[in-house]
Amino acid sequence: MSLSALLLVIVAAICHASWNLLAKRAAKVGPAFVFAYGLCSTILFAPWVIWILVFEQNDWNWAILGCILLSGTLHLAYSLSLQRGYQVADLSVVYPIARGTGPFLSTVGAILFIREPATLLGLGGMLSVVAGVLMIATQGQIRRLLQPEAMVGVRWGLLVGLLIAAYTLVDAYGVKALAIAPVLFDWGTTASRTVIMLPHIARQPGRALEAMRGYWPIAWAVGLLSPLGYILVLYALRDGAPVSLVAPAREMSMLLVTLAGLYILKEPVGWGRLVGCCFIAAGVVMLASS
């Protein structure tokens, strides 16, 4: 993976870690929050999209429109599943399972369906990152994920991980094979899933507004950071970075959150998290070298 692609993924990881921490604070709001931050994203990035439409993206066909719609549906399913998982289970179970299985399944899918070449170094880096994610999130006690009380979170995490892999492969196809501008692609998927949710929200608008009381600042922040982080990933993919390398490298967000807790928030960090950081760092080095 090139240095420029790696830098894009690093900045994307910072954005991703930030918006997930914010989204957890609004977990109880549910679908209304997903709709709200999608609406905020659509508004915030509209000027950039207009620029792209006027000066860059001129070719349209049914394949492009279908790809955007499919991606929007998958992203919507991902957002709703993530919010629901945060409602019914612990973040410390849902998040590591989702972020661990997501890059693993993305890599497998890229090799099987997109025919990306696999290297031992790349596969080793991916497995190292996945192990590091699990170590950080469980503080070295990975066996706790197998306990009966954790099974609800495990199931939701697996579903979210599967959806992450699905939209990653669809989006990679869109920017690589169909040459869709990353900003336009992400805005199209965000706008489409917001429109899909509109009838549900419109049935009880007063209830949705009441649920969002006090959460609009978070919605605007997530509406900015979530698309920005993913747009950077799409640019890395468009510029030639393989899905099998970019997907696991995105999980640097776990390492960044842990280091922020240690050095900024002065939180205690056990041996499990420190070992997990080392695994992720080693994995990213392998991915960057492959």
Beta strands, then each sheet from edge to edge (+ up, - down):
end
